[in-house]
Every structure is written in C-alpha cells, then in structure tokens.
Amino acid sequence: MILELLRQIAPRGSERVVLQLHVEEGNVKARELYERVGVKETRRIRGYYKGVQRGGGDAIEMKGEVELQ
C-alpha cells in the first residue's frame, strides 16, 4: 500500500525515493510499516508531540531509500 502511494507521487521513471518522516514513538504499527520498506530510525525528538490530545510525547525521525520496483 505505501509503495503504491510512493509510486504515484514519485517523479515518472523513478526506481527509488528517499523518504523522511516523523512518527509518534508509541505508534508501533506505523514504525513497523516504514521499517518494512527500508526506512530506519535516525533520531528521537523529545517532546515533539507534547500537547497533542492523543497523549503526545517523543517523535521518531525516520529516513531511508525506498525501492519502488
């Protein structure tokens, strides 16, 4: 599913894209999804989501090169 989305938004003919994002530390399912396509944790940002109603907390910054083929 995520690969299909990336294929649709990537420049035509791209074989890979670099994906960088922030995800809430407690969102384990999202982190696992990104890891499956090759995106890894690069750093933790303390208090990034502080004040968010869902509980907030730290963000995990993730980055990786994703193969689209």
CHARMM-style PDB file with segment names, atoms N, HN, CA, C and O in Angstrom:
ATOM      1  N   MET     1       0.808  -1.184   0.000  1.00  0.00      PROA
ATOM      2  CA  MET     1       0.000   0.000   0.000  1.00  0.00      PROA
ATOM      3  C   MET     1       0.864   1.266   0.000  1.00  0.00      PROA
ATOM      4  O   MET     1       0.641   2.161  -0.815  1.00  0.00      PROA
ATOM      5  N   ILE     2       1.832   1.351   0.890  1.00  0.00      PROA
ATOM      6  HN  ILE     2       2.013   0.624   1.553  1.00  0.00      PROA
ATOM      7  CA  ILE     2       2.684   2.528   0.937  1.00  0.00      PROA
ATOM      8  C   ILE     2       3.540   2.633  -0.330  1.00  0.00      PROA
ATOM      9  O   ILE     2       3.805   3.731  -0.818  1.00  0.00      PROA
ATOM     10  N   LEU     3       3.969   1.480  -0.856  1.00  0.00      PROA
ATOM     11  HN  LEU     3       3.753   0.588  -0.459  1.00  0.00      PROA
ATOM     12  CA  LEU     3       4.752   1.511  -2.091  1.00  0.00      PROA
ATOM     13  C   LEU     3       3.933   2.058  -3.253  1.00  0.00      PROA
ATOM     14  O   LEU     3       4.448   2.814  -4.076  1.00  0.00      PROA
ATOM     15  N   GLU     4       2.671   1.682  -3.323  1.00  0.00      PROA
ATOM     16  HN  GLU     4       2.253   1.067  -2.654  1.00  0.00      PROA
ATOM     17  CA  GLU     4       1.804   2.181  -4.403  1.00  0.00      PROA
ATOM     18  C   GLU     4       1.646   3.692  -4.295  1.00  0.00      PROA
ATOM     19  O   GLU     4       1.700   4.390  -5.308  1.00  0.00      PROA
ATOM     20  N   LEU     5       1.457   4.194  -3.114  1.00  0.00      PROA
ATOM     21  HN  LEU     5       1.413   3.627  -2.291  1.00  0.00      PROA
ATOM     22  CA  LEU     5       1.350   5.637  -2.917  1.00  0.00      PROA
ATOM     23  C   LEU     5       2.638   6.338  -3.352  1.00  0.00      PROA
ATOM     24  O   LEU     5       2.592   7.348  -4.054  1.00  0.00      PROA
ATOM     25  N   LEU     6       3.779   5.804  -2.935  1.00  0.00      PROA
ATOM     26  HN  LEU     6       3.817   4.984  -2.365  1.00  0.00      PROA
ATOM     27  CA  LEU     6       5.059   6.410  -3.316  1.00  0.00      PROA
ATOM     28  C   LEU     6       5.266   6.375  -4.829  1.00  0.00      PROA
ATOM     29  O   LEU     6       5.791   7.326  -5.408  1.00  0.00      PROA
ATOM     30  N   ARG     7       4.856   5.283  -5.464  1.00  0.00      PROA
ATOM     31  HN  ARG     7       4.429   4.510  -4.994  1.00  0.00      PROA
ATOM     32  CA  ARG     7       4.965   5.201  -6.938  1.00  0.00      PROA
ATOM     33  C   ARG     7       4.138   6.283  -7.613  1.00  0.00      PROA
ATOM     34  O   ARG     7       4.549   6.838  -8.632  1.00  0.00      PROA
ATOM     35  N   GLN     8       2.973   6.584  -7.047  1.00  0.00      PROA
ATOM     36  HN  GLN     8       2.639   6.133  -6.219  1.00  0.00      PROA
ATOM     37  CA  GLN     8       2.095   7.584  -7.655  1.00  0.00      PROA
ATOM     38  C   GLN     8       2.629   8.999  -7.509  1.00  0.00      PROA
ATOM     39  O   GLN     8       2.386   9.837  -8.377  1.00  0.00      PROA
ATOM     40  N   ILE     9       3.349   9.286  -6.435  1.00  0.00      PROA
ATOM     41  HN  ILE     9       3.547   8.605  -5.729  1.00  0.00      PROA
ATOM     42  CA  ILE     9       3.811  10.655  -6.217  1.00  0.00      PROA
ATOM     43  C   ILE     9       5.271  10.876  -6.628  1.00  0.00      PROA
ATOM     44  O   ILE     9       5.729  12.017  -6.689  1.00  0.00      PROA
ATOM     45  N   ALA    10       5.995   9.802  -6.908  1.00  0.00      PROA
ATOM     46  HN  ALA    10       5.623   8.875  -6.858  1.00  0.00      PROA
ATOM     47  CA  ALA    10       7.394   9.929  -7.319  1.00  0.00      PROA
ATOM     48  C   ALA    10       7.479  10.446  -8.753  1.00  0.00      PROA
ATOM     49  O   ALA    10       6.567  10.227  -9.550  1.00  0.00      PROA
ATOM     50  N   PRO    11       8.569  11.127  -9.078  1.00  0.00      PROA
ATOM     51  CA  PRO    11       8.756  11.547 -10.477  1.00  0.00      PROA
ATOM     52  C   PRO    11       8.709  10.339 -11.409  1.00  0.00      PROA
ATOM     53  O   PRO    11       9.186   9.257 -11.065  1.00  0.00      PROA
ATOM     54  N   ARG    12       8.140  10.534 -12.568  1.00  0.00      PROA
ATOM     55  HN  ARG    12       7.753  11.413 -12.847  1.00  0.00      PROA
ATOM     56  CA  ARG    12       7.990   9.447 -13.549  1.00  0.00      PROA
ATOM     57  C   ARG    12       9.341   8.787 -13.838  1.00  0.00      PROA
ATOM     58  O   ARG    12      10.343   9.461 -14.074  1.00  0.00      PROA
ATOM     59  N   GLY    13       9.338   7.467 -13.812  1.00  0.00      PROA
ATOM     60  HN  GLY    13       8.524   6.919 -13.619  1.00  0.00      PROA
ATOM     61  CA  GLY    13      10.541   6.703 -14.115  1.00  0.00      PROA
ATOM     62  C   GLY    13      11.466   6.473 -12.931  1.00  0.00      PROA
ATOM     63  O   GLY    13      12.515   5.847 -13.085  1.00  0.00      PROA
ATOM     64  N   SER    14      11.101   6.964 -11.755  1.00  0.00      PROA
ATOM     65  HN  SER    14      10.248   7.472 -11.630  1.00  0.00      PROA
ATOM     66  CA  SER    14      11.953   6.789 -10.575  1.00  0.00      PROA
ATOM     67  C   SER    14      11.982   5.325 -10.150  1.00  0.00      PROA
ATOM     68  O   SER    14      10.950   4.653 -10.136  1.00  0.00      PROA
ATOM     69  N   GLU    15      13.155   4.843  -9.810  1.00  0.00      PROA
ATOM     70  HN  GLU    15      13.993   5.389  -9.821  1.00  0.00      PROA
ATOM     71  CA  GLU    15      13.305   3.487  -9.301  1.00  0.00      PROA
ATOM     72  C   GLU    15      13.341   3.458  -7.785  1.00  0.00      PROA
ATOM     73  O   GLU    15      13.081   2.424  -7.170  1.00  0.00      PROA
ATOM     74  N   ARG    16      13.666   4.598  -7.180  1.00  0.00      PROA
ATOM     75  HN  ARG    16      13.877   5.438  -7.680  1.00  0.00      PROA
ATOM     76  CA  ARG    16      13.727   4.694  -5.720  1.00  0.00      PROA
ATOM     77  C   ARG    16      13.493   6.130  -5.299  1.00  0.00      PROA
ATOM     78  O   ARG    16      13.704   7.066  -6.071  1.00  0.00      PROA
ATOM     79  N   VAL    17      13.056   6.288  -4.065  1.00  0.00      PROA
ATOM     80  HN  VAL    17      12.885   5.528  -3.437  1.00  0.00      PROA
ATOM     81  CA  VAL    17      12.856   7.611  -3.481  1.00  0.00      PROA
ATOM     82  C   VAL    17      13.429   7.607  -2.073  1.00  0.00      PROA
ATOM     83  O   VAL    17      13.533   6.559  -1.434  1.00  0.00      PROA
ATOM     84  N   VAL    18      13.800   8.792  -1.597  1.00  0.00      PROA
ATOM     85  HN  VAL    18      13.716   9.642  -2.116  1.00  0.00      PROA
ATOM     86  CA  VAL    18      14.215   8.940  -0.209  1.00  0.00      PROA
ATOM     87  C   VAL    18      12.996   9.427   0.565  1.00  0.00      PROA
ATOM     88  O   VAL    18      12.383  10.436   0.215  1.00  0.00      PROA
ATOM     89  N   LEU    19      12.661   8.707   1.603  1.00  0.00      PROA
ATOM     90  HN  LEU    19      13.158   7.887   1.887  1.00  0.00      PROA
ATOM     91  CA  LEU    19      11.505   9.037   2.431  1.00  0.00      PROA
ATOM     92  C   LEU    19      12.016   9.448   3.806  1.00  0.00      PROA
ATOM     93  O   LEU    19      12.768   8.711   4.443  1.00  0.00      PROA
ATOM     94  N   GLN    20      11.604  10.625   4.256  1.00  0.00      PROA
ATOM     95  HN  GLN    20      10.993  11.224   3.738  1.00  0.00      PROA
ATOM     96  CA  GLN    20      11.958  11.103   5.591  1.00  0.00      PROA
ATOM     97  C   GLN    20      10.678  11.557   6.261  1.00  0.00      PROA
ATOM     98  O   GLN    20       9.872  12.261   5.653  1.00  0.00      PROA
ATOM     99  N   LEU    21      10.481  11.154   7.524  1.00  0.00      PROA
ATOM    100  HN  LEU    21      11.135  10.581   8.018  1.00  0.00      PROA
ATOM    101  CA  LEU    21       9.231  11.446   8.206  1.00  0.00      PROA
ATOM    102  C   LEU    21       9.428  11.433   9.712  1.00  0.00      PROA
ATOM    103  O   LEU    21      10.463  11.006  10.223  1.00  0.00      PROA
ATOM    104  N   HSD    22       8.403  11.913  10.408  1.00  0.00      PROA
ATOM    105  HN  HSD    22       7.562  12.259   9.993  1.00  0.00      PROA
ATOM    106  CA  HSD    22       8.333  11.825  11.863  1.00  0.00      PROA
ATOM    107  C   HSD    22       7.123  10.967  12.205  1.00  0.00      PROA
ATOM    108  O   HSD    22       6.073  11.074  11.572  1.00  0.00      PROA
ATOM    109  N   VAL    23       7.282  10.124  13.204  1.00  0.00      PROA
ATOM    110  HN  VAL    23       8.136  10.037  13.718  1.00  0.00      PROA
ATOM    111  CA  VAL    23       6.182   9.293  13.664  1.00  0.00      PROA
ATOM    112  C   VAL    23       6.205   9.296  15.190  1.00  0.00      PROA
ATOM    113  O   VAL    23       7.269   9.288  15.808  1.00  0.00      PROA
ATOM    114  N   GLU    24       5.018   9.308  15.783  1.00  0.00      PROA
ATOM    115  HN  GLU    24       4.154   9.315  15.281  1.00  0.00      PROA
ATOM    116  CA  GLU    24       4.932   9.289  17.236  1.00  0.00      PROA
ATOM    117  C   GLU    24       5.556   8.000  17.770  1.00  0.00      PROA
ATOM    118  O   GLU    24       5.310   6.915  17.244  1.00  0.00      PROA
ATOM    119  N   GLU    25       6.350   8.131  18.801  1.00  0.00      PROA
ATOM    120  HN  GLU    25       6.550   9.013  19.228  1.00  0.00      PROA
ATOM    121  CA  GLU    25       7.079   6.997  19.373  1.00  0.00      PROA
ATOM    122  C   GLU    25       6.176   5.804  19.659  1.00  0.00      PROA
ATOM    123  O   GLU    25       6.562   4.663  19.407  1.00  0.00      PROA
ATOM    124  N   GLY    26       4.988   6.053  20.177  1.00  0.00      PROA
ATOM    125  HN  GLY    26       4.674   6.980  20.382  1.00  0.00      PROA
ATOM    126  CA  GLY    26       4.077   4.974  20.531  1.00  0.00      PROA
ATOM    127  C   GLY    26       3.335   4.348  19.365  1.00  0.00      PROA
ATOM    128  O   GLY    26       2.608   3.374  19.562  1.00  0.00      PROA
ATOM    129  N   ASN    27       3.491   4.865  18.174  1.00  0.00      PROA
ATOM    130  HN  ASN    27       4.082   5.656  18.015  1.00  0.00      PROA
ATOM    131  CA  ASN    27       2.780   4.345  17.005  1.00  0.00      PROA
ATOM    132  C   ASN    27       3.597   3.201  16.393  1.00  0.00      PROA
ATOM    133  O   ASN    27       4.201   3.344  15.330  1.00  0.00      PROA
ATOM    134  N   VAL    28       3.596   2.086  17.082  1.00  0.00      PROA
ATOM    135  HN  VAL    28       3.106   1.969  17.945  1.00  0.00      PROA
ATOM    136  CA  VAL    28       4.427   0.940  16.713  1.00  0.00      PROA
ATOM    137  C   VAL    28       4.062   0.386  15.345  1.00  0.00      PROA
ATOM    138  O   VAL    28       4.951   0.034  14.570  1.00  0.00      PROA
ATOM    139  N   LYS    29       2.781   0.302  15.033  1.00  0.00      PROA
ATOM    140  HN  LYS    29       2.059   0.589  15.663  1.00  0.00      PROA
ATOM    141  CA  LYS    29       2.369  -0.253  13.739  1.00  0.00      PROA
ATOM    142  C   LYS    29       2.896   0.591  12.581  1.00  0.00      PROA
ATOM    143  O   LYS    29       3.343   0.044  11.573  1.00  0.00      PROA
ATOM    144  N   ALA    30       2.850   1.911  12.714  1.00  0.00      PROA
ATOM    145  HN  ALA    30       2.487   2.356  13.533  1.00  0.00      PROA
ATOM    146  CA  ALA    30       3.379   2.780  11.660  1.00  0.00      PROA
ATOM    147  C   ALA    30       4.892   2.611  11.529  1.00  0.00      PROA
ATOM    148  O   ALA    30       5.418   2.532  10.418  1.00  0.00      PROA
ATOM    149  N   ARG    31       5.582   2.557  12.650  1.00  0.00      PROA
ATOM    150  HN  ARG    31       5.156   2.622  13.552  1.00  0.00      PROA
ATOM    151  CA  ARG    31       7.036   2.376  12.617  1.00  0.00      PROA
ATOM    152  C   ARG    31       7.405   1.067  11.933  1.00  0.00      PROA
ATOM    153  O   ARG    31       8.342   1.026  11.135  1.00  0.00      PROA
ATOM    154  N   GLU    32       6.676  -0.003  12.238  1.00  0.00      PROA
ATOM    155  HN  GLU    32       5.915   0.030  12.886  1.00  0.00      PROA
ATOM    156  CA  GLU    32       6.935  -1.299  11.608  1.00  0.00      PROA
ATOM    157  C   GLU    32       6.668  -1.252  10.113  1.00  0.00      PROA
ATOM    158  O   GLU    32       7.416  -1.846   9.336  1.00  0.00      PROA
ATOM    159  N   LEU    33       5.614  -0.556   9.694  1.00  0.00      PROA
ATOM    160  HN  LEU    33       5.007  -0.073  10.325  1.00  0.00      PROA
ATOM    161  CA  LEU    33       5.298  -0.402   8.277  1.00  0.00      PROA
ATOM    162  C   LEU    33       6.455   0.272   7.549  1.00  0.00      PROA
ATOM    163  O   LEU    33       6.904  -0.213   6.511  1.00  0.00      PROA
ATOM    164  N   TYR    34       6.933   1.379   8.085  1.00  0.00      PROA
ATOM    165  HN  TYR    34       6.568   1.774   8.928  1.00  0.00      PROA
ATOM    166  CA  TYR    34       8.034   2.103   7.447  1.00  0.00      PROA
ATOM    167  C   TYR    34       9.312   1.277   7.426  1.00  0.00      PROA
ATOM    168  O   TYR    34      10.055   1.310   6.446  1.00  0.00      PROA
ATOM    169  N   GLU    35       9.570   0.549   8.483  1.00  0.00      PROA
ATOM    170  HN  GLU    35       8.966   0.523   9.280  1.00  0.00      PROA
ATOM    171  CA  GLU    35      10.762  -0.293   8.531  1.00  0.00      PROA
ATOM    172  C   GLU    35      10.717  -1.390   7.468  1.00  0.00      PROA
ATOM    173  O   GLU    35      11.752  -1.757   6.911  1.00  0.00      PROA
ATOM    174  N   ARG    36       9.525  -1.913   7.187  1.00  0.00      PROA
ATOM    175  HN  ARG    36       8.685  -1.615   7.639  1.00  0.00      PROA
ATOM    176  CA  ARG    36       9.390  -2.973   6.175  1.00  0.00      PROA
ATOM    177  C   ARG    36       9.793  -2.507   4.782  1.00  0.00      PROA
ATOM    178  O   ARG    36      10.215  -3.316   3.956  1.00  0.00      PROA
ATOM    179  N   VAL    37       9.665  -1.202   4.513  1.00  0.00      PROA
ATOM    180  HN  VAL    37       9.322  -0.544   5.184  1.00  0.00      PROA
ATOM    181  CA  VAL    37      10.045  -0.704   3.184  1.00  0.00      PROA
ATOM    182  C   VAL    37      11.444  -0.094   3.178  1.00  0.00      PROA
ATOM    183  O   VAL    37      11.878   0.451   2.163  1.00  0.00      PROA
ATOM    184  N   GLY    38      12.157  -0.184   4.314  1.00  0.00      PROA
ATOM    185  HN  GLY    38      11.804  -0.627   5.138  1.00  0.00      PROA
ATOM    186  CA  GLY    38      13.547   0.253   4.347  1.00  0.00      PROA
ATOM    187  C   GLY    38      13.827   1.571   5.036  1.00  0.00      PROA
ATOM    188  O   GLY    38      14.932   2.102   4.924  1.00  0.00      PROA
ATOM    189  N   VAL    39      12.852   2.111   5.745  1.00  0.00      PROA
ATOM    190  HN  VAL    39      11.954   1.680   5.835  1.00  0.00      PROA
ATOM    191  CA  VAL    39      13.041   3.378   6.446  1.00  0.00      PROA
ATOM    192  C   VAL    39      13.443   3.054   7.890  1.00  0.00      PROA
ATOM    193  O   VAL    39      12.799   2.242   8.554  1.00  0.00      PROA
ATOM    194  N   LYS    40      14.506   3.691   8.361  1.00  0.00      PROA
ATOM    195  HN  LYS    40      15.029   4.350   7.821  1.00  0.00      PROA
ATOM    196  CA  LYS    40      15.047   3.397   9.685  1.00  0.00      PROA
ATOM    197  C   LYS    40      15.049   4.633  10.577  1.00  0.00      PROA
ATOM    198  O   LYS    40      15.037   5.763  10.089  1.00  0.00      PROA
ATOM    199  N   GLU    41      15.063   4.407  11.876  1.00  0.00      PROA
ATOM    200  HN  GLU    41      15.073   3.489  12.272  1.00  0.00      PROA
ATOM    201  CA  GLU    41      15.136   5.496  12.844  1.00  0.00      PROA
ATOM    202  C   GLU    41      16.474   6.206  12.711  1.00  0.00      PROA
ATOM    203  O   GLU    41      17.526   5.568  12.679  1.00  0.00      PROA
ATOM    204  N   THR    42      16.425   7.544  12.632  1.00  0.00      PROA
ATOM    205  HN  THR    42      15.570   8.063  12.658  1.00  0.00      PROA
ATOM    206  CA  THR    42      17.657   8.332  12.570  1.00  0.00      PROA
ATOM    207  C   THR    42      17.887   9.133  13.835  1.00  0.00      PROA
ATOM    208  O   THR    42      19.030   9.388  14.214  1.00  0.00      PROA
ATOM    209  N   ARG    43      16.804   9.534  14.491  1.00  0.00      PROA
ATOM    210  HN  ARG    43      15.875   9.328  14.182  1.00  0.00      PROA
ATOM    211  CA  ARG    43      16.952  10.233  15.771  1.00  0.00      PROA
ATOM    212  C   ARG    43      15.607  10.306  16.478  1.00  0.00      PROA
ATOM    213  O   ARG    43      14.553  10.059  15.892  1.00  0.00      PROA
ATOM    214  N   ARG    44      15.680  10.654  17.753  1.00  0.00      PROA
ATOM    215  HN  ARG    44      16.536  10.855  18.229  1.00  0.00      PROA
ATOM    216  CA  ARG    44      14.488  10.813  18.585  1.00  0.00      PROA
ATOM    217  C   ARG    44      14.387  12.292  18.959  1.00  0.00      PROA
ATOM    218  O   ARG    44      15.387  12.911  19.322  1.00  0.00      PROA
ATOM    219  N   ILE    45      13.195  12.850  18.873  1.00  0.00      PROA
ATOM    220  HN  ILE    45      12.382  12.347  18.579  1.00  0.00      PROA
ATOM    221  CA  ILE    45      12.982  14.255  19.215  1.00  0.00      PROA
ATOM    222  C   ILE    45      12.075  14.299  20.443  1.00  0.00      PROA
ATOM    223  O   ILE    45      10.876  14.032  20.360  1.00  0.00      PROA
ATOM    224  N   ARG    46      12.665  14.635  21.564  1.00  0.00      PROA
ATOM    225  HN  ARG    46      13.639  14.852  21.632  1.00  0.00      PROA
ATOM    226  CA  ARG    46      11.950  14.656  22.837  1.00  0.00      PROA
ATOM    227  C   ARG    46      10.863  15.735  22.846  1.00  0.00      PROA
ATOM    228  O   ARG    46      11.114  16.879  22.468  1.00  0.00      PROA
ATOM    229  N   GLY    47       9.653  15.362  23.279  1.00  0.00      PROA
ATOM    230  HN  GLY    47       9.449  14.432  23.586  1.00  0.00      PROA
ATOM    231  CA  GLY    47       8.563  16.307  23.443  1.00  0.00      PROA
ATOM    232  C   GLY    47       7.971  16.873  22.165  1.00  0.00      PROA
ATOM    233  O   GLY    47       7.234  17.857  22.226  1.00  0.00      PROA
ATOM    234  N   TYR    48       8.262  16.294  21.020  1.00  0.00      PROA
ATOM    235  HN  TYR    48       8.860  15.494  20.970  1.00  0.00      PROA
ATOM    236  CA  TYR    48       7.797  16.803  19.729  1.00  0.00      PROA
ATOM    237  C   TYR    48       6.277  16.900  19.670  1.00  0.00      PROA
ATOM    238  O   TYR    48       5.733  17.867  19.136  1.00  0.00      PROA
ATOM    239  N   TYR    49       5.600  15.908  20.213  1.00  0.00      PROA
ATOM    240  HN  TYR    49       6.042  15.122  20.646  1.00  0.00      PROA
ATOM    241  CA  TYR    49       4.139  15.877  20.161  1.00  0.00      PROA
ATOM    242  C   TYR    49       3.504  16.330  21.471  1.00  0.00      PROA
ATOM    243  O   TYR    49       2.326  16.062  21.704  1.00  0.00      PROA
ATOM    244  N   LYS    50       4.241  16.992  22.307  1.00  0.00      PROA
ATOM    245  HN  LYS    50       5.198  17.210  22.117  1.00  0.00      PROA
ATOM    246  CA  LYS    50       3.702  17.449  23.593  1.00  0.00      PROA
ATOM    247  C   LYS    50       2.501  18.351  23.346  1.00  0.00      PROA
ATOM    248  O   LYS    50       2.554  19.248  22.504  1.00  0.00      PROA
ATOM    249  N   GLY    51       1.439  18.118  24.067  1.00  0.00      PROA
ATOM    250  HN  GLY    51       1.395  17.390  24.750  1.00  0.00      PROA
ATOM    251  CA  GLY    51       0.229  18.908  23.904  1.00  0.00      PROA
ATOM    252  C   GLY    51      -0.777  18.310  22.940  1.00  0.00      PROA
ATOM    253  O   GLY    51      -1.901  18.802  22.844  1.00  0.00      PROA
ATOM    254  N   VAL    52      -0.401  17.263  22.226  1.00  0.00      PROA
ATOM    255  HN  VAL    52       0.512  16.863  22.304  1.00  0.00      PROA
ATOM    256  CA  VAL    52      -1.333  16.597  21.316  1.00  0.00      PROA
ATOM    257  C   VAL    52      -2.309  15.778  22.162  1.00  0.00      PROA
ATOM    258  O   VAL    52      -1.889  15.104  23.103  1.00  0.00      PROA
ATOM    259  N   GLN    53      -3.584  15.827  21.846  1.00  0.00      PROA
ATOM    260  HN  GLN    53      -3.925  16.375  21.082  1.00  0.00      PROA
ATOM    261  CA  GLN    53      -4.619  15.187  22.668  1.00  0.00      PROA
ATOM    262  C   GLN    53      -4.426  13.694  22.855  1.00  0.00      PROA
ATOM    263  O   GLN    53      -4.784  13.157  23.903  1.00  0.00      PROA
ATOM    264  N   ARG    54      -3.865  13.009  21.860  1.00  0.00      PROA
ATOM    265  HN  ARG    54      -3.574  13.446  21.009  1.00  0.00      PROA
ATOM    266  CA  ARG    54      -3.719  11.558  21.958  1.00  0.00      PROA
ATOM    267  C   ARG    54      -2.686  11.143  23.001  1.00  0.00      PROA
ATOM    268  O   ARG    54      -2.501   9.947  23.224  1.00  0.00      PROA
ATOM    269  N   GLY    55      -2.033  12.055  23.620  1.00  0.00      PROA
ATOM    270  HN  GLY    55      -2.184  13.027  23.439  1.00  0.00      PROA
ATOM    271  CA  GLY    55      -1.040  11.687  24.624  1.00  0.00      PROA
ATOM    272  C   GLY    55       0.297  12.332  24.350  1.00  0.00      PROA
ATOM    273  O   GLY    55       1.063  12.612  25.272  1.00  0.00      PROA
ATOM    274  N   GLY    56       0.580  12.570  23.073  1.00  0.00      PROA
ATOM    275  HN  GLY    56      -0.042  12.343  22.324  1.00  0.00      PROA
ATOM    276  CA  GLY    56       1.810  13.264  22.722  1.00  0.00      PROA
ATOM    277  C   GLY    56       3.053  12.499  23.111  1.00  0.00      PROA
ATOM    278  O   GLY    56       3.022  11.290  23.339  1.00  0.00      PROA
ATOM    279  N   GLY    57       4.134  13.223  23.179  1.00  0.00      PROA
ATOM    280  HN  GLY    57       4.159  14.206  22.993  1.00  0.00      PROA
ATOM    281  CA  GLY    57       5.389  12.594  23.554  1.00  0.00      PROA
ATOM    282  C   GLY    57       6.454  12.805  22.510  1.00  0.00      PROA
ATOM    283  O   GLY    57       6.461  13.801  21.785  1.00  0.00      PROA
ATOM    284  N   ASP    58       7.356  11.843  22.449  1.00  0.00      PROA
ATOM    285  HN  ASP    58       7.350  11.034  23.038  1.00  0.00      PROA
ATOM    286  CA  ASP    58       8.511  11.949  21.563  1.00  0.00      PROA
ATOM    287  C   ASP    58       8.163  11.543  20.129  1.00  0.00      PROA
ATOM    288  O   ASP    58       7.235  10.773  19.880  1.00  0.00      PROA
ATOM    289  N   ALA    59       8.933  12.085  19.216  1.00  0.00      PROA
ATOM    290  HN  ALA    59       9.686  12.710  19.419  1.00  0.00      PROA
ATOM    291  CA  ALA    59       8.831  11.695  17.812  1.00  0.00      PROA
ATOM    292  C   ALA    59      10.062  10.884  17.446  1.00  0.00      PROA
ATOM    293  O   ALA    59      11.154  11.121  17.962  1.00  0.00      PROA
ATOM    294  N   ILE    60       9.874   9.946  16.569  1.00  0.00      PROA
ATOM    295  HN  ILE    60       8.986   9.754  16.150  1.00  0.00      PROA
ATOM    296  CA  ILE    60      10.976   9.212  15.974  1.00  0.00      PROA
ATOM    297  C   ILE    60      11.122   9.752  14.559  1.00  0.00      PROA
ATOM    298  O   ILE    60      10.187   9.680  13.761  1.00  0.00      PROA
ATOM    299  N   GLU    61      12.293  10.290  14.251  1.00  0.00      PROA
ATOM    300  HN  GLU    61      13.053  10.348  14.900  1.00  0.00      PROA
ATOM    301  CA  GLU    61      12.569  10.715  12.869  1.00  0.00      PROA
ATOM    302  C   GLU    61      13.088   9.478  12.142  1.00  0.00      PROA
ATOM    303  O   GLU    61      13.954   8.762  12.645  1.00  0.00      PROA
ATOM    304  N   MET    62      12.547   9.241  10.961  1.00  0.00      PROA
ATOM    305  HN  MET    62      11.843   9.822  10.552  1.00  0.00      PROA
ATOM    306  CA  MET    62      12.925   8.067  10.183  1.00  0.00      PROA
ATOM    307  C   MET    62      13.296   8.500   8.781  1.00  0.00      PROA
ATOM    308  O   MET    62      12.720   9.442   8.237  1.00  0.00      PROA
ATOM    309  N   LYS    63      14.265   7.804   8.198  1.00  0.00      PROA
ATOM    310  HN  LYS    63      14.733   7.039   8.640  1.00  0.00      PROA
ATOM    311  CA  LYS    63      14.698   8.145   6.851  1.00  0.00      PROA
ATOM    312  C   LYS    63      15.233   6.888   6.179  1.00  0.00      PROA
ATOM    313  O   LYS    63      15.824   6.024   6.826  1.00  0.00      PROA
ATOM    314  N   GLY    64      15.015   6.800   4.870  1.00  0.00      PROA
ATOM    315  HN  GLY    64      14.535   7.502   4.344  1.00  0.00      PROA
ATOM    316  CA  GLY    64      15.560   5.669   4.132  1.00  0.00      PROA
ATOM    317  C   GLY    64      15.263   5.774   2.663  1.00  0.00      PROA
ATOM    318  O   GLY    64      14.361   6.497   2.240  1.00  0.00      PROA
ATOM    319  N   GLU    65      16.036   5.043   1.892  1.00  0.00      PROA
ATOM    320  HN  GLU    65      16.769   4.456   2.235  1.00  0.00      PROA
ATOM    321  CA  GLU    65      15.836   4.955   0.457  1.00  0.00      PROA
ATOM    322  C   GLU    65      14.909   3.776   0.186  1.00  0.00      PROA
ATOM    323  O   GLU    65      15.192   2.648   0.591  1.00  0.00      PROA
ATOM    324  N   VAL    66      13.807   4.041  -0.497  1.00  0.00      PROA
ATOM    325  HN  VAL    66      13.577   4.957  -0.827  1.00  0.00      PROA
ATOM    326  CA  VAL    66      12.787   3.024  -0.744  1.00  0.00      PROA
ATOM    327  C   VAL    66      12.802   2.637  -2.207  1.00  0.00      PROA
ATOM    328  O   VAL    66      12.675   3.489  -3.086  1.00  0.00      PROA
ATOM    329  N   GLU    67      12.958   1.345  -2.468  1.00  0.00      PROA
ATOM    330  HN  GLU    67      13.062   0.652  -1.754  1.00  0.00      PROA
ATOM    331  CA  GLU    67      12.918   0.806  -3.836  1.00  0.00      PROA
ATOM    332  C   GLU    67      11.467   0.749  -4.311  1.00  0.00      PROA
ATOM    333  O   GLU    67      10.608   0.196  -3.624  1.00  0.00      PROA
ATOM    334  N   LEU    68      11.197   1.312  -5.467  1.00  0.00      PROA
ATOM    335  HN  LEU    68      11.894   1.762  -6.025  1.00  0.00      PROA
ATOM    336  CA  LEU    68       9.830   1.349  -5.990  1.00  0.00      PROA
ATOM    337  C   LEU    68       9.511   0.187  -6.921  1.00  0.00      PROA
ATOM    338  O   LEU    68       8.342  -0.044  -7.232  1.00  0.00      PROA
ATOM    339  N   GLN    69      10.498  -0.531  -7.362  1.00  0.00      PROA
ATOM    340  HN  GLN    69      11.447  -0.343  -7.109  1.00  0.00      PROA
ATOM    341  CA  GLN    69      10.287  -1.629  -8.320  1.00  0.00      PROA
ATOM    342  C   GLN    69       9.845  -2.897  -7.652  1.00  0.00      PROA
ATOM    343  OT1 GLN    69       9.627  -3.905  -8.324  1.00  0.00      PROA
TER     344      GLN     69
END
